[in-house]
Amino acid sequence: MIPLVLVLATFVFRALGALGVRRFATWPVSAAHAMAVMLLLTASAHFVPADVTVMPNHADMVRMVPPFLPFADALVYVTGVLELLGAAGLVLTATRWAAGYALAALFVALLPANIHAAVADVPFAGGEATPLWQRIPEQILYLAVALWVAKTTKPATTAAQREELVHS
């Protein structure tokens, strides 16, 4: 479902660009905004109470953390905050380059949790666990989009250039 959000939102934002919304004039910028939408959805699960069962919740996320990592509860909150910061960074032109690379690193860092969740059969929202053959390609998709967004965005190097990017 979440990869579908990324793909559909990219097309919606790009369609807005085709209709004249200058902000979404390119595919990478549209993908950056779509990934921000996706990250808002995925990050929200990090903070949802365990008694909410209509979507993944904090307890589901804690079960995903491999047992060799300490402080699973805190790690889930930290990664949720990092996803929210990444979403904000993708939307802001001046920080899009850095956000893309930071999110790529985050997606690599989260890969062990995704592998553990699939191998340990960790269910989400009371449903079945997402199989490894699905989780790995999803992570590769997110990583690829984050890198594509970063590589197609020029890093802001001076205050004047950052100011110009913010207003473009």
Backbone bond lengths (Angstrom), bond angles and torsions (degrees), N, CA, C in turn:
res aa  C-N    CA-C-N  psi(-1)  N-CA   C-N-CA  omega(-1)  CA-C   N-CA-C  phi
1 M - - - 1.453 - - 1.534 111.92 -
2 I 1.332 116.71 -44.74 1.465 120.33 -177.23 1.530 111.85 -64.73
3 P 1.351 119.80 -40.99 1.471 117.85 176.10 1.533 111.62 -61.29
4 L 1.327 116.04 -33.35 1.460 120.47 178.13 1.531 110.60 -64.39
5 V 1.323 116.73 -38.36 1.471 121.04 176.29 1.522 109.41 -59.23
6 L 1.328 116.49 -46.25 1.469 121.20 -179.79 1.529 111.25 -60.53
7 V 1.315 116.57 -48.13 1.466 120.83 -177.35 1.531 111.15 -67.00
8 L 1.328 117.03 -49.83 1.469 119.89 -178.38 1.525 112.15 -63.97
9 A 1.327 116.87 -42.50 1.466 119.65 179.17 1.520 111.07 -63.99
10 T 1.324 117.21 -36.00 1.475 119.81 176.73 1.524 109.67 -60.16
11 F 1.322 117.02 -46.91 1.466 120.47 179.74 1.528 112.18 -65.50
12 V 1.321 117.19 -38.19 1.468 120.02 178.30 1.526 110.64 -64.39
13 F 1.337 116.51 -47.05 1.466 119.08 178.94 1.529 110.96 -63.43
14 R 1.328 117.56 -40.73 1.467 119.96 179.91 1.527 110.25 -67.34
15 A 1.329 118.16 -35.12 1.467 121.61 176.13 1.521 109.96 -63.14
16 L 1.332 116.24 -40.66 1.469 119.19 175.30 1.528 110.42 -60.66
17 G 1.314 116.17 -38.65 1.462 120.10 176.42 1.523 111.95 -62.36
18 A 1.325 115.77 -42.16 1.458 120.13 178.28 1.524 111.72 -65.40
19 L 1.331 116.09 -26.26 1.467 120.71 178.45 1.527 112.47 -85.89
20 G 1.337 116.62 1.50 1.451 119.53 174.13 1.516 116.51 113.38
21 V 1.325 118.46 -1.57 1.462 119.94 176.80 1.529 106.84 -77.00
22 R 1.320 115.96 104.48 1.470 121.42 -172.54 1.524 113.20 -58.58
23 R 1.293 118.04 -33.12 1.469 120.98 -178.07 1.527 111.41 -57.46
24 F 1.322 117.40 -32.53 1.464 121.89 -176.63 1.529 111.68 -106.41
25 A 1.319 116.50 36.00 1.463 121.91 -176.20 1.526 113.31 -74.34
26 T 1.336 118.22 -14.91 1.465 120.17 -179.07 1.525 110.42 -126.69
27 W 1.317 114.48 157.37 1.459 120.09 177.64 1.530 112.52 -64.09
28 P 1.347 119.02 -45.36 1.471 117.87 -179.17 1.534 113.57 -61.03
29 V 1.324 117.22 -39.35 1.470 119.42 179.07 1.530 109.73 -68.04
30 S 1.312 116.84 -39.81 1.463 120.32 176.71 1.527 110.48 -62.64
31 A 1.329 116.88 -41.44 1.462 121.05 178.20 1.526 110.92 -66.10
32 A 1.326 117.15 -37.04 1.468 120.58 178.07 1.525 110.49 -61.26
33 H 1.314 116.75 -45.17 1.464 120.31 179.02 1.528 111.08 -67.67
34 A 1.329 116.29 -38.24 1.464 119.78 178.11 1.533 110.83 -64.21
35 M 1.331 115.94 -40.77 1.463 118.53 177.76 1.525 110.45 -65.53
36 A 1.322 117.09 -33.94 1.466 120.12 176.40 1.529 110.06 -62.66
37 V 1.312 117.36 -42.47 1.473 121.04 177.22 1.529 109.68 -61.81
38 M 1.332 116.24 -46.52 1.456 120.91 179.47 1.530 110.78 -59.56
39 L 1.331 116.30 -43.66 1.461 120.21 -179.01 1.527 112.27 -65.76
40 L 1.318 117.03 -33.96 1.468 119.00 175.24 1.530 110.56 -61.47
41 L 1.313 116.17 -39.16 1.468 120.18 178.39 1.525 111.19 -68.88
42 T 1.334 116.42 -48.18 1.463 118.70 -177.32 1.528 111.23 -68.71
43 A 1.320 117.41 -38.45 1.468 120.34 -179.95 1.517 111.37 -65.56
44 S 1.321 117.03 -33.27 1.464 119.36 -178.33 1.522 111.48 -59.91
45 A 1.325 117.17 -33.91 1.465 120.45 -179.59 1.527 112.00 -61.68
46 H 1.317 117.12 -27.09 1.463 121.06 -179.31 1.535 111.97 -66.30
47 F 1.314 116.80 -19.03 1.464 121.63 -173.93 1.530 113.73 -117.16
48 V 1.331 117.90 -1.55 1.457 122.30 -178.02 1.533 109.44 -77.35
49 P 1.333 117.66 130.90 1.470 120.39 179.97 1.532 112.17 -60.49
50 A 1.316 115.40 152.98 1.464 121.83 -175.81 1.527 113.29 -62.55
51 D 1.335 118.46 -24.73 1.464 119.40 -178.43 1.530 112.98 -79.05
52 V 1.317 117.93 -6.59 1.467 121.57 174.66 1.524 107.26 -85.50
53 T 1.324 116.33 120.03 1.465 119.94 -174.57 1.527 114.01 -116.20
54 V 1.318 117.93 3.74 1.463 120.17 -179.69 1.526 111.94 -82.66
55 M 1.300 116.34 -7.94 1.466 121.24 179.14 1.525 107.67 -152.39
56 P 1.326 117.44 164.88 1.469 118.18 174.57 1.529 110.01 -56.37
57 N 1.324 115.44 145.42 1.460 119.42 -177.65 1.533 110.35 -129.36
58 H 1.315 115.01 -179.38 1.462 120.87 -177.00 1.535 111.77 -56.61
59 A 1.310 116.89 -42.84 1.469 120.38 -179.67 1.528 111.12 -62.52
60 D 1.342 117.09 -39.77 1.467 120.48 176.02 1.529 110.09 -59.47
61 M 1.320 115.39 -43.96 1.469 120.07 -177.99 1.527 110.94 -66.48
62 V 1.316 117.58 -38.66 1.472 121.01 179.17 1.529 109.68 -63.29
63 R 1.331 117.39 -39.33 1.470 120.73 179.04 1.529 111.70 -65.58
64 M 1.321 117.05 -23.11 1.470 120.65 178.62 1.524 112.68 -72.80
65 V 1.315 117.16 -25.78 1.470 120.64 -174.91 1.530 108.95 -67.16
66 P 1.332 116.38 126.26 1.474 118.87 179.21 1.534 111.00 -58.06
67 P 1.325 117.37 143.71 1.463 121.19 -175.64 1.530 114.25 -60.76
68 F 1.317 118.53 -23.17 1.464 119.85 -178.42 1.533 112.64 -75.96
69 L 1.324 117.24 -10.00 1.469 120.28 178.34 1.530 110.31 -93.18
70 P 1.324 116.87 130.38 1.475 119.31 179.32 1.530 110.95 -80.17
71 F 1.322 115.10 163.39 1.464 122.60 173.05 1.535 112.94 56.11
72 A 1.325 115.95 49.96 1.467 121.35 -177.04 1.521 111.92 -54.85
73 D 1.319 116.44 -42.64 1.467 120.81 -178.81 1.530 110.63 -59.16
74 A 1.314 116.86 -48.03 1.466 121.46 179.96 1.526 111.11 -66.72
75 L 1.330 117.33 -38.85 1.465 120.40 179.07 1.525 111.72 -60.35
76 V 1.323 115.87 -37.75 1.466 119.46 179.04 1.531 110.16 -64.79
77 Y 1.322 116.83 -43.48 1.468 119.09 177.55 1.530 110.96 -63.93
78 V 1.312 116.84 -43.14 1.471 120.71 -179.19 1.523 110.97 -62.42
79 T 1.330 117.20 -45.64 1.469 118.53 -179.63 1.530 111.07 -67.22
80 G 1.322 117.61 -32.41 1.465 119.94 174.93 1.517 111.48 -63.15
81 V 1.314 116.50 -43.96 1.470 120.64 177.47 1.528 110.18 -64.19
82 L 1.332 117.56 -41.61 1.471 120.33 178.77 1.531 111.05 -62.48
83 E 1.319 116.97 -38.45 1.466 119.57 176.87 1.527 111.29 -64.93
84 L 1.320 117.05 -40.73 1.470 120.18 177.49 1.523 111.39 -64.62
85 L 1.323 116.68 -42.76 1.475 120.35 177.08 1.526 110.60 -63.77
86 G 1.317 116.13 -39.61 1.463 119.88 177.59 1.519 111.62 -62.80
87 A 1.323 116.76 -40.81 1.468 120.49 177.90 1.521 110.66 -61.30
88 A 1.324 116.40 -46.26 1.472 119.94 178.69 1.524 110.27 -62.96
89 G 1.316 116.59 -40.91 1.463 120.50 -179.83 1.515 112.86 -64.02
90 L 1.317 117.88 -33.38 1.466 120.95 178.76 1.521 112.42 -70.53
91 V 1.305 116.76 -31.97 1.463 120.85 -177.38 1.529 111.23 -76.17
92 L 1.316 116.39 -33.03 1.464 120.75 -179.71 1.526 109.84 -84.74
93 T 1.318 116.10 121.29 1.459 120.60 -176.93 1.526 112.11 -56.78
94 A 1.306 117.02 -40.69 1.468 121.01 -175.97 1.521 112.61 -66.37
95 T 1.315 118.18 -22.90 1.464 120.47 -177.37 1.527 112.85 -113.41
96 R 1.317 117.76 1.39 1.466 121.60 -174.67 1.525 112.06 -59.86
97 W 1.333 117.20 -42.67 1.461 121.07 -178.94 1.531 110.31 -59.52
98 A 1.328 116.17 -52.11 1.465 120.77 -179.18 1.527 111.11 -64.53
99 A 1.315 117.14 -40.67 1.468 121.00 -179.72 1.522 110.71 -63.07
100 G 1.318 116.79 -40.80 1.467 120.22 179.15 1.518 111.92 -59.86
101 Y 1.329 116.02 -47.19 1.471 119.10 179.70 1.531 111.52 -69.78
102 A 1.322 117.58 -38.59 1.465 120.43 178.86 1.530 110.43 -64.43
103 L 1.319 116.61 -40.94 1.467 119.37 178.49 1.529 111.17 -67.95
104 A 1.322 117.24 -35.97 1.464 119.72 176.30 1.530 109.30 -59.20
105 A 1.318 116.38 -44.74 1.468 120.42 177.71 1.532 110.82 -63.29
106 L 1.320 116.80 -40.75 1.464 120.58 178.82 1.527 110.72 -62.98
107 F 1.332 117.46 -42.80 1.460 120.34 -179.86 1.524 111.34 -63.61
108 V 1.326 117.07 -36.66 1.469 120.11 175.38 1.524 109.91 -66.17
109 A 1.332 116.38 -43.08 1.469 120.70 -179.95 1.530 112.25 -64.80
110 L 1.321 116.85 -29.47 1.467 120.79 -179.08 1.530 112.99 -83.59
111 L 1.318 117.05 -10.02 1.462 120.38 -178.08 1.533 112.88 -57.41
112 P 1.344 120.00 -43.75 1.477 118.45 177.78 1.534 113.08 -58.88
113 A 1.319 117.57 -36.28 1.465 119.96 177.94 1.522 110.62 -66.24
114 N 1.310 117.03 -39.14 1.457 120.33 178.91 1.526 111.39 -68.54
115 I 1.313 116.33 -39.24 1.468 119.95 176.86 1.528 109.86 -65.20
116 H 1.333 116.48 -46.48 1.469 120.33 178.74 1.531 111.06 -58.94
117 A 1.323 116.70 -43.65 1.464 120.25 -178.55 1.525 111.32 -61.34
118 A 1.322 116.75 -38.75 1.464 119.90 179.90 1.527 111.14 -73.19
119 V 1.322 117.03 -45.36 1.464 121.14 -177.21 1.525 111.08 -69.13
120 A 1.336 117.25 -38.10 1.475 121.70 -179.40 1.529 112.25 -85.99
121 D 1.322 117.46 2.92 1.468 122.14 178.73 1.521 112.70 58.12
122 V 1.327 116.98 47.34 1.463 121.81 179.83 1.528 108.67 -77.90
123 P 1.343 117.15 115.64 1.471 119.82 -179.55 1.534 111.52 -80.36
124 F 1.310 115.19 155.92 1.466 122.49 176.36 1.510 108.61 -116.11
125 A 1.314 116.03 132.80 1.464 122.37 175.43 1.527 111.70 51.50
126 G 1.318 116.07 35.88 1.451 120.72 177.96 1.510 114.46 77.87
127 G 1.319 117.32 -0.97 1.463 120.88 179.33 1.514 111.11 -91.71
128 E 1.296 115.55 -166.98 1.464 120.56 179.95 1.528 110.37 -78.79
129 A 1.306 114.83 158.48 1.466 120.85 176.93 1.524 109.52 -69.65
130 T 1.313 115.60 147.10 1.462 120.25 175.69 1.523 107.77 -77.15
131 P 1.335 118.13 126.73 1.468 120.23 -176.63 1.531 112.32 -69.41
132 L 1.315 114.57 155.57 1.467 121.26 -178.02 1.528 111.63 -59.63
133 W 1.337 117.69 -38.31 1.458 120.69 -178.63 1.533 111.43 -62.86
134 Q 1.321 117.31 -19.89 1.463 121.31 177.10 1.529 110.82 -94.49
135 R 1.328 117.25 -39.95 1.463 121.54 -176.13 1.532 112.73 -64.24
136 I 1.319 116.81 -44.05 1.470 120.31 -176.56 1.536 111.17 -63.68
137 P 1.326 119.73 -50.11 1.471 118.54 177.29 1.534 113.24 -60.75
138 E 1.345 117.42 -34.56 1.464 119.83 176.95 1.525 110.34 -62.28
139 Q 1.328 116.70 -46.42 1.469 120.23 179.35 1.530 110.56 -62.66
140 I 1.322 116.70 -38.95 1.474 120.53 178.50 1.524 109.74 -64.44
141 L 1.332 117.45 -40.63 1.467 121.20 176.93 1.524 110.69 -60.02
142 Y 1.334 117.45 -48.35 1.466 121.03 -178.90 1.527 110.58 -62.95
143 L 1.308 116.03 -42.83 1.462 121.17 178.57 1.531 110.38 -62.20
144 A 1.322 116.71 -45.14 1.463 121.23 -179.50 1.528 111.54 -62.87
145 V 1.319 117.22 -43.41 1.469 120.36 -179.81 1.529 109.96 -65.72
146 A 1.326 116.99 -43.40 1.468 120.13 179.56 1.529 110.59 -60.67
147 L 1.329 117.34 -44.21 1.469 120.73 179.25 1.530 111.57 -67.85
148 W 1.331 117.02 -38.62 1.461 120.91 178.44 1.525 110.40 -62.39
149 V 1.313 115.74 -45.26 1.467 120.67 178.24 1.526 110.00 -61.04
150 A 1.322 116.66 -45.33 1.468 120.24 -179.24 1.524 111.69 -65.16
151 K 1.313 116.71 -44.25 1.471 120.56 -176.65 1.526 112.54 -69.28
152 T 1.320 117.47 -23.81 1.462 119.91 -179.32 1.524 112.45 -97.75
153 T 1.322 116.23 6.85 1.460 121.57 178.41 1.516 108.32 -114.35
154 K 1.305 116.23 131.99 1.456 119.82 177.64 1.527 109.39 -80.43
155 P 1.336 116.74 132.42 1.469 118.06 177.85 1.521 110.58 -69.77
156 A 1.314 115.86 137.74 1.466 120.90 175.82 1.523 107.51 -78.47
157 T 1.325 116.97 126.48 1.462 118.97 -174.54 1.521 113.50 -110.81
158 T 1.315 117.73 -27.67 1.459 119.35 179.87 1.518 109.51 -121.06
159 A 1.302 115.67 161.92 1.470 119.74 179.31 1.522 110.48 -60.03
160 A 1.331 117.40 -40.39 1.462 120.70 179.89 1.526 110.70 -65.01
161 Q 1.346 117.01 -41.00 1.455 119.73 178.69 1.526 110.96 -67.69
162 R 1.318 117.58 -40.28 1.462 120.48 176.91 1.522 111.15 -61.19
163 E 1.323 116.14 -43.45 1.465 120.85 178.99 1.532 110.34 -61.50
164 E 1.330 115.98 -40.99 1.461 120.54 179.10 1.519 110.45 -64.81
165 L 1.332 117.59 -42.35 1.455 121.05 179.30 1.516 112.61 -64.01
166 V 1.310 116.81 -39.71 1.468 120.90 179.79 1.508 110.72 -61.59
167 H 1.305 117.49 -35.68 1.459 120.83 -176.20 1.512 113.37 -93.09
168 S 1.336 117.86 1.65 1.469 118.69 179.17 1.509 111.26 -93.22
